[in-house]
Amino acid sequence: MFAKIAASFAASCFLASFVPATGTRTSSLTADLAGVTGSKLAVAAAGSQLVEFLNGTGQDHRGRYLQDLWQFDIEQMESSHDYIQWMFPSDEKSMYNRHAPVFTVEDQEVVKSDEGIKANLRKSLKQFLNFIGLSFSPDGKTVVKAANFSRRLIDIYDDDYGDLNHNWLRITRVLRCLKLAGFEAEAHALLKMLEEIVNSEDGEEAKGSFRFWKKALE
C-alpha cells in the first residue's frame, strides 16, 4: 500500500534536502529564546542532535531550529516533506528523508524526563492538530474537531493519490512519536477522534489507514 507513493515522495524529499537552510539563528541560540523552552541539562545528558533540536537549542539537517518549524503555516506544512521527521521522530528509519533522525531508546528516556522538551512537543502537537483540522478540548483531555475541520477535509481525509494520502503516513508517525515519548493519553485521545472520523462519511476514504494508526500505539 505504501510502496505506490514511496518513490515519488522519496524523490521530492531527496531533492529538498539540498535546498539551502532556512534557519536564521546562529549556533549560539539558547533555550531561553522567546517561545522556546528546554533544558540544557537534557542536551548534556543525551549529546544527540535530535535531543538538541527538540530542546530548542539545536538545528535539523537544513539548519532550522524547532522554532522555525513552529512558524510554518498550513501550506508550508503541506508542501514540505522533511520537517515532520524532526518534529515527530520515530524509532524506524524514514523511507523519504535520508537525513531524518531515529528516535533511539536513549533519546526517548531524555524526552520523557525533561519538562522543557515535553512542553515543546505539546506545542508541536497542537500545531499538527490544527494542520489536520483538530484541536484539544478546553480541558485538554480529549481531541475534537476544530473550526477549520471542513476546510482540511480534502487535504487530510480524502484519497487524493488514488491509493494513499501522504498525510495519513504523517498521522501514523505522530502517533508513534507520542507513544515513544510517553504521551500515551494524548495519543489515545487523537486515535479516538480519528476513529470517529473514519467511521463517518467525512473520513471513510481514510478508513483503511486506521489499522496502521492503531498499530502505531502498540
N, C-alpha and C positions, 0 to 999 in steps of 0.2 A: 504493500500500500504506500509506504513511504518512498520506495525506490523511484516512483514515477516523477517525483519532484526533486529528488536529491541532486540530480545532475545540474538542473537549471539553477537551483539556489547555491550549490557549491561553486558554480562558475561566477555568479554575481558576487558572492561573498569573498571569493578569492581575489577578484579584481578590486573589491572595496578595500581590501587590506593594504593596497598600495596607495590609497588616497592620503595626502598629507594630513598630519594630525590637526585636530580642531581645538585641542585644549590650549588655553591661552595663559595658564598659570605657570609659574616656574617650579622647579623641583623643591623649593623651599616652602611650598604650601604646607600649612599645618592644620590640624583638626579644629582649631578654634575659628576658622573662617566662617562667615555668616552662612547659615543653612546646613552646615556640615557638623555632625557630631561624631566623636570617635575617641578611642583610647590609644595613646602612643604605646602603652604597655602591651596592648594586643599585637601591635606591629613588631615590637621587640620579641615577644614570645613566639610568634609564628615565623617571622622573617620571610614571608611569601609575598609575591607581587599581588596575588589575589586578595589577601587579607589587607594589605596596604590600600588597595583600591576600595574595598568595601568599607574600610575605616575612614575614607575620605582624604587620605594623605598620599595615595599612590595613583599612578596612571595605568590605563589599559594599553594595549599594543599600538594604539594610534595616538597616544599622548593625551588622552582625555581623562579627566577626573570624574568621579561619580556625580559631582555637582553639575558637570557639563551635561550629562545624560538626563539629569532632572529638568534641564531646560528644554528638552525635546518636546515639540508639540506632537499631536496625533499623526500628522503627515510624516514627520521625521521618524517617528516610531514605526510607522507602517513601511516606509521605504528603505530604512537602514536595517541591515541584517547582521551586523557584527557587534552590536551593543548588548543584546539580550543575554549572551553567554557570560558577560561580565557582571551585569546587574543581578542575574539569577543563575549562578553557576550550578553545574550538575556533576555527579560523580562519574558520568560517562563522557568519553571524548566526543566533541562536536563533529558532526558529519559535514558541516558547512563553513566552519571558521577554524582554519588550522592554527590560529593564534589564541584560540579560546582556552581558558584555564580549566583544569579539572579540580573539582571540589573534593580535596582529599579529606580523610578522616581527621587529620591533624588540624586542618583549616576549619572543619566543621566544629571541632571542640572549642576553638578560639572564638568563633562566631557565637556559639551557644553561651559562652561565659562572659561576653563583652556587651554591656548595655548600650554603649555608643553605636557599635556595629548593628545591633538589633534594631535600634532606633532608625538607622539608615535604611535597613532592609524593610522596615514598616513603611517608610516614606516611599521607597521604590515600589512596594506592593500597591500602595494607594494610587500611584501614577499608572501602574499597569491595569489596575481595576478600572480606572477611568478610560483607559485605552480600549478595553473590551466592553464598555458600557455598563459597568457595575460600580458599586461603592460599598463601604461598610455602613451598617445601620448606625443610628446615633449612639447606641450603647457599645458599638464596636464588636458585638458578639456574633453578628450574622452578616452575610453578604446579600445585598439587594440590587435590584435594577436601578441604575442611575438615570438622571434626567436625559442623558444622551443615548440611552439604550437603543431606541428606534433608529437613530442616525448611524449607529455602529453595526446594525444587523447585517448588512450586506458584506462589509469588510471582515467581520468576525465570524458570523454564524452561517453564512451561505457558502456553498461549494463553488467557488469561482474558478477552480482549476480542473473541473471535470472529475476529480478524484479526491483531492485533498487541499484544504486551505492551510497555508503555512502558519496562520495564527493558531491553528489547533495544535501544532507542534510547539509553539511558544507557550501555550497554556500547559501542556504536559511538562515542559521544562520548569515553569514557575512552580507548579505543584510539587515537583520533585525537589526543587531547591528548598521550598518551605518545609518539607518533610525532613530533609537533611539538616536544616538549620534549627530544628526544634520548634517550628511554628505549626505544630500539629492542629491546634484549634482553628487557626486562620485557614490552613489547607483544607480541612474538612468543611468549614463554612463555605469556602469557594466551591468545593466539589458538590455540595448540596445544592447550591444555586445553579450550577451548571447542569446538574441532573434535571432540575425543574425546567430549564431552558430547552434541553434536547428532547424532553418529553412533551414539548408544546409545539405548535405549528411554527413558532419563531425559529426554533433551532433544530428541527427534525433532520436537516441535511448533515448536521454535525453529530448525530446520534452514534454513528459508527466509531467515533473517536472517544466516546465516553469510557470504553473499557480500558483504553490507554491512560486516560486521566485517572481512573480508579487505581490502576496498577502502579502508577507513579507514587502512590502513598503506601505501597506495601513494603 
